[in-house]
Each structure stands twice: as structure tokens, then as C-alpha cells.
Amino acid sequence: MNLERTNLTDIRIGEEISPIDTVVDGFKTYQVVHSALRLGLFDWLEEHGPAHREEIGEALSINGMFTRSFLQVLTELGFLSADKDRFANTNTATALLVRKSPAYQGDWIVNAAGEHGKWKMLEETLSSDAANKTGFSDGPSPEFLKALGQRSLRGEIQGVTALLTAWEGFGSAKRLLDLGGGHGLYAIAACQQNPALAAVVFDKPHVIDLTKEFINDYGMDNRIQVMGGDILRDDPGSGYDIVIVSHLLYKFRADLPSIFGKVASALNPKGLFVSNHWFCGPVCGEGSSGVSELDRSIHSYGHPLCHPEEFEAALVENGLVVTRNTTVPSNFGSSHVHIAERTPEGCSQSSRPDEPCGCRSCR
Ligand SMILES: C[S@@+](CC[C@H](N)C(=O)[O-])C[C@H]1O[C@@H](n2cnc3c(N)ncnc32)[C@H](O)[C@@H]1O
């Protein structure tokens, strides 16, 4: 670029700069919260109570030149309250940013900038064929799964569990399988609701140690087991009353019939299958907006599931008949929950489990 003829005083940058400032300030704001979490600020304040700025700076080794403005940003964000120079956690920080809180979201925040994360390496993410590049032994990392568990607690776990417990067979269910369960929170929540229920969380062999940590944290070691394997190759067993599959199927679009076949074989007759996934809107491409839509695409291997009619047909072909199709809230818009019952042996035609299909077992 040759700037020799440019008169610098002719350059005008006006209000149109404001989206650019918003973007850069957004990054800096993120860094403030990220650093506060990494420094353990919210945990420290929770333990010590309201403290003077200098005491906080000293305890967390923050240079005195920055303490006031650093804490001020967090106050403006609503995470700290300030009384003169004394700072304390607000209720929001206590609930969401203190590690020991059950609703802690800190790993979700930190993981957004995780070293090898999809957002940190966005150019690579955008230019790669994500679905093909991810091999069986690549990820997910423990950090990602912890973050995912925290994200799921924003309504999905609660919504799916409420649908599950509303099923008439829930009270008498004895065994549940959570396929691709990762953190295992769906299995844990279900077991909390039915003291007679035991569960198996099936996931990749390198993931299940992290699953065990979650199971242990919730005191479920005696009721929930883990099983390492590949859903495409291995057998998760049989005799289950409930099978849950949540946010696993995006990269297995072409394998749905075979996976549903495994689900059907795992289920007892009249057992329940619960699927929780994002689907595109009535018109493909319709969905949430902006960054949230891009995030959902990244998390669903490029695109949410399409063609709900084909999804349901693949279920029916395997003797799984959809009895309810509803949504639960997720942080990328609504997630679709399909609830299906396994028909008696040999039935695959009926549109509802209570309608006979004409085969011998239905007579
Ligand atoms: C996006 S996470 C979903 C975790 C959890 N079900 C949820 O909804 O939050 C997908 C999970 O499926 C597991 N997974 C992916 N491919 C798998 C395979 N071939 N066999 C078994 N598990 C697999 C991953 O390890 C990961 O834990």
C-alpha cells in the first residue's frame, strides 16, 4: 500500500467504529472474567467474605496498579458488589462462578478459549472438514466435557429428566443406559429421581475416567457403572428399561439405522428411548442467530440433524415408535427430545405402541 499521497488529516473515523470497539471490548471483558476465574477470585471472596481491594490484590498477587480497575469491571458486570473499597461476590457470582456451587459455569467460560478448542482455533475449525477430521481417539477432552456438563445444567438435564420421570414406567424402571453419556449427568439425574434405578454410562474408553469422577462427586458409585467402547463396533449390553442418547448422533447421521438397531436390542420390550438433539428449523438453516448459531454448528459437527421424518422412520424401522416429540431449552435454542417406546418383539409397522400392527405378538 502506497500512502505517500494520503493526507492524514483527511481521514475520518466516526461512529461507525462502534461495532469494532464492541468486539474488542468484548474480548477484553472476557479476559477479565477468565483471569478472575483463573486467579480464584470468586472462590477466595466466598471463603473470606467481603475484603478490601488491597487485601484481595495481595492474596491473589494482583499488581496494585490494576486492582481497582480490574475489580471495577467485575462490579459493572454484576459479579462483585462494592462498598467503597471493599468488594464481595454478588449472588450471581456465588451461584455461577464459585467452583463448589452445583450450578458452577466457570469451566464453560474458561473452555471457550481452551488451547486446542474450536473457538481458539477458529480459522482451522472453519476450514476443516470437522466430521472427517475427528477420529475415535481424538477428544473430547476432560475440560470440554466438564464445560459441557455445566452447559447442560442450564435446563437440558432438568427438562429431559422431567420428561423421563413423566413416563408411566419410570417408577418401576430398574436399568438405564446413557449412550455417549460423557459427564454422565443425565444418568445421575435419573438415578436421583428413582432410588431403585441403576445405570450404565457408555462412552469412549479414554473418556470414562472423567465419567467416574462425576459419578463419584454425586455419590453414585454403587448405582452407576461405566462401560468403555465404540458405539459403532461394541455392544452396550441388553435388559435396559431406558436408553438415553444426547447430542451424540450429529456425526453419525449415516449410521442412524444401525445405532437405533443397537438401542432397540439394548431395550426391554416396552422400554423407553430418549433422544435429545438439535434439529434445524422447519426451513433448513433457520435457527438461533449470530454467534450462537455458529456455536451450535460447531458443536453439532457442522449442522444440526435434519429431516425429522427420516429420523423417526429410522426409529420405527427398528421397532422404536415415537410417542412424544417435544423440546427442552438449551443455550443454543431449543433442543428436540424424541421419546420412543420399543414395541413388542417383531413389530415395526405401528405408528403408536398401543396400535396393533397386525403381527402375531400384537394380537
Ligand atoms: C457431545 S458429547 C454429549 C455428552 C452428553 N450425552 C450430553 O448430551 O451432554 C458426545 C459424547 O459421545 C461420546 N462419543 C462420541 N463418539 C463415540 C463413539 N463412537 N462411541 C462411544 N461414545 C462416543 C463422546 O466421547 C462424548 O462423551
The ligand as a Gaussian input file, in Angstrom:
#p B3LYP/6-31G(d) Opt

LIG

0 1
 C      -21.303000     -34.013000      22.707000
 S      -20.921000     -35.219000      23.876000
 C      -22.505000     -35.465000      24.650000
 C      -22.404000     -35.819000      26.112000
 C      -23.762000     -35.918000      26.805000
 N      -24.525000     -37.021000      26.278000
 C      -24.522000     -34.627000      26.655000
 O      -25.547000     -34.586000      25.980000
 O      -24.103000     -33.625000      27.249000
 C      -20.786000     -36.688000      22.906000
 C      -20.284000     -37.860000      23.709000
 O      -20.325000     -39.025000      22.881000
 C      -19.116000     -39.735000      23.032000
 N      -18.846000     -40.486000      21.788000
 C      -18.516000     -39.976000      20.587000
 N      -18.301000     -40.958000      19.704000
 C      -18.481000     -42.118000      20.354000
 C      -18.390000     -43.486000      19.971000
 N      -18.054000     -43.838000      18.735000
 N      -18.647000     -44.426000      20.915000
 C      -18.977000     -44.065000      22.183000
 N      -19.093000     -42.776000      22.604000
 C      -18.838000     -41.824000      21.699000
 C      -18.076000     -38.653000      23.288000
 O      -16.918000     -39.186000      23.892000
 C      -18.863000     -37.685000      24.168000
 O      -18.738000     -38.003000      25.532000

